[in-house]
């Protein structure tokens, strides 16, 4: 396999083992494919990439590997929206924003710096409102949705 600076085998192994999961060659291959992806691929897209290296791997194995990575915090599952039937996956775990094309379903990272104070800036009274309703914010996601230019996958 090619060297991928976003893929750290030792960190992946440690994280899986901390949750009592084995580090199988299939999980390594799926995570390396995800971490090396330019955008946020679907399980099917990851499957197609991994099959080039492991022709006998099944789509079900890819899904199980992805869900294990989501469960231990190695990846995030991005929920499908507006006609996009398949979830997409993200190996980038630092807080960041996305933009999604509603025509193609492609999801990309925004270059904007994550702002942990954004909610307070949007509405200074929001925290009090949520407190009164017994809701504790533990994080937030920002995803811009729209349409890319002609022939653009974004």
Secondary structure, DSSP 8 states (H G I E B T S, - for coil): ----TT--HHHHHHHHHHTT----HHHHHHHHHHHT-SS--BHHHHHHHHHTT-TT--HHHHHHHHHHHHHHTS-EEE---TT--S-EEE---S---EEEETTT--EEE--S---TTHHHHH-TTHHHHHHHTT--------EEEE---TT---
